[in-house]
Amino acid sequence: MTDPAEEWEREPDASDSLRTFGAVVQALREHAGLSRVDFGTMVRFSKHTVESVELGRRMPDPDFVERAEAALGDTGALRRAARHLSRRPGLAAWFRQWARLEGLAVSLGTYECRLVPGLLQSPEYARAAFECSIPPLSDEQLQAQVTARLERQLLIRERPNTSFTFVMDEHVVRRRLGGIEVTGCQLDHMLSIADRRNVSIQIMPTDCRRHAGLDGPMALLETADGRRLAYSEGQGNGRLIADRKEAAVLHQRYATLRSQARDHLESLGLLERIRGAL
């Protein structure tokens, strides 16, 4: 029996859509007269996974949705409902699929020219960034965004065998978003994370003569089976890039960016100098 569930996939706070989807699965299962053990055998997932999905504690794996659909009448209801699932408040709809894939990656790379990447943001910096949203966010919306961002950062600590690399333009770390105090906290936060063996931070010099990232930010990952994917984001939208040729081009650009940027130690030295000058 296969069960790809990992503890990190458990939802910290179940969303309404997860609870609703789980309730539908449970109702259909009970209507079919199946116990969780019997149903788990049919869909090739454990009783624990079935229970977690039914209680809204876990985002169902795509295989779970397809097998459950077939086992419970093949009406299409579960398949259609799964399209509207939300992991938790605060994650943009177009980003949810990428956020899930991040948890499966053996390597993650990020290039940013706008602001410090979300995985490296301090709580103070994240709040300052979301406070710049136009139209403005309500207090509840702002807190949901900050909470979701900080929860996503658990990836770095909880996946020590995953390689995390970051390339940022120099002006990003010099910009005093939120003021000097927030900037200082952010620099300290990055320097602390950079001590981890699975993290590399590189800064692209302002005076660089060649720059492979002029088309904008990008995020890249590789899965354990060697699949390479990419993600790009712009004004109020984002796009998961699964096409092999298109993803390969972005991976090539990112590799070139890393060769053009300051190396990890040089970049940390620059961050320390910027911090000291505040």
N, C-alpha and C positions, 0 to 999 in steps of 0.2 A: 504494500500500500504506500503510495507516494504522498508525502505531506511536506511541501516546500515552506511551510510556515516558519517564521523566525520570530523571536520575541520582539524585535524592533518593528515588526509589522503591526503590532497591536496598537490600536488607535488610542491616544492619550485621553481624548474626549470625543465620544461618538457623536457624529453629526446626525441631524434629523433624517437625512437621506439614508444613512447607514442603518439606523434603527428601523426605519420603514421597510427597507429592503429585507432586513433580517426577519421582521415580523411576517412578511409575505412568504419567505422561504419556510418559516416555521408552520404557518397556516397550511400551506400546500403539502408539506411533509406530513403533518398530522391528519389532514384530509385523506391522504393516501394510505394512512394506517402504518406509517413507518416510524420506528424509533430512530434516535440520532445515530445509534450504532449501525443499524441496518442501512440507513440513508448514507452514512459515511462510507460503508462498504461499496455501495452502488456508485458513488461519485469519486471513490478512491482518495478520500480525505479522512482524517481521524475524527472521532467523536468530539474531541476538544476543538478542532477547527470548525466543525458544524455548529457547535454551541457558540463559539466566538462570533461567527457570522450572524447567527440568529439573534444574538443579543446586541448587535451593532458594535462589537468591540474590535472587529477586524475588517479591513477592506477585502472583499472576496477576490480571489485569484481568478483571472479570466477562464482558466480551466474549470474552476469550481462552478462559475456561472453556466458554462456550456453543458457540463455534465449534469448539473442540477436541473437545467432546462429539459434535458432529455429524460431524466428520471421522473420528472413531475408533470408530464403531459405534453411537453414540447409545444406550449401555447404561444411562446414568444414573449410572455409577460416579463420573465426574469431578465431576458436579454435586453429588452427595451428599458426596463427599470435600471439596469446596471449602467446605462449611458449617462444617467443623471446623478450617479453617486459622487459625493464630496467627502474627502478624507476628514476635513475639519474646517471651521471658519478661518478665514485669513489667507488661504492659498488661492491665488487667482485660478479660474477654471482652466485656462490654457496651460497652466504650470503643473497641474495635479499629476498628469501622466508622467511627466519628466521627474517630478519629485519621487514618484514610486520607483522609477527606473534607477534613480540615484542609489536607492537601497540595495540594488542588485549588482552594482558596479564593482569592478576590481580596480578601476582607476577613474578619476574624475579630474577634468581640466577646465579652468575658467579664465577667460580673458575679459577684462572690464576697462572701459574708457570713460564711464559716467560716474560711478561711485564705488565704494568698497564692496566686493562681492558679499552677498547675503550670508554665506557660510562663515565669513570672517568678521561680521559686524558685531560690535559691542551693543548691549541693550540701549545705551544712551544714543549711540549713532543711529541704530535702527529707528528709534523713536523720532529723532531729528529728521531722518529721511522721510518717514511717513507723514510727519507734520508739514512737509512741503507739498503734499498731494493737492492737486487741483482737479475737481472741486474738493474742498476740505472734507476730511473724514470726521465722523462723530467720535466722541470719546470711546464708545464701545467698538466702533470699527477700527480705530487706531490701535486699541489694546489687542484686538483679535489679530491684526496684522503683525504686531510686534511679537505676540505669543507664538504664532505660527512660525515666524522666522527663527526665533530662539529654539523652538522644538526641533526644527530641521537641522540645526547646528549639532545636535546630538550625534549625527552621522560621524563626525570626525572623531569623537571620543569612543563611540561604540563600535567602530569598524577600523581597528588599528592595522588590519592587513590590506586596507584599501589605500591607494596612493591618491593624495589630493594635491594638485598643483594649481597655482594661481599666477596670472600675469596681469599687472595693472599699469596704466600710464601714470607717470610721475605726478601729474597735476592732481590725480585722484587723491593721493595721500597728502598732498600739500593743501588741498582745499579745506578750509576750516568750517565745515558743515556743522551747524549747531553751536559754534563758538569754540574758543580755545580749550575750555575744560572738556567739552565733548571730544574734540580732536585729540587731546592728550589721552583720554581714556581709550579711544579707538586705537591709537598707536600702541599703547601698552597692551591692549587686547591682542592685536596682531602679533606683536613680539612674543607674547606668551604662547599663542597657538603655534608659532613658527618653531618652537622648541620640540615639537612632536616629530618623531622620525618619519611619519607618513605624510608630512606637510612640507611643501616647498612654495615659497613666495618670491616672485621676481618682479622687479620694477623696470618698466620701459623708460629709458631716459627721455627727457623733454627735448634734448638736442640730438636725438637719433636722426641719421640721414636716411635710413630705410625702415619701413614699418609695414609688416605683413597684415596688420589688423585694421586697416583703414575702412573696411566695410562694416565695422561695428563689433559689438560684444558677441561672444559665443561661449557656449558651454559644450563640453564633449565628455563622453564616457565610453568605457569598454566593459563588456560583460565577461563572465568567466568562460563562456563558450567562444570568445573572440569577436563577438559582434560589436561594431563601432557605430555609435549614434551621436547626434548633435542636436543642439537646441539654440534657436536665436529668438531675440525678444526686442520689441520696439515700443512705439507709443500705444499702450493699451492692448497689446496682442503679443502672441508668441507662437512659435512653430517648432514642432518636433520633426527632426530630419532623420528619416529611417532609410532613405534611398542610399545604397552603398556608395555610388559614385559621388553623390553630393556630400555625403558625410565624410568621405575620404579626402575631398578637397579641403574641408574645414579642419580636419585633423592635420593635414599637411601645413595649412596656414599657421595653426597653433604651434606645431613643431618649429616652424621658422621663427615665429614670435619668440619662443623660448631661447632660440639661439641668438636673437638680436637683443634681448633684454639683459640687464645685469643678472649675474648669477645669484643664488640664494644668499650666500654670505655677504656679497657686496650690497644686495638689496636690504638686508637686515641692518647693515652699517648705515645706510642712507636713512632708514626709518629711525634709527637711534639718534642720528644727527638732527633730523627734523623735530623729533620729540624734544631734544635738548634745547632747541632754539625757540620753543614756544614760550 
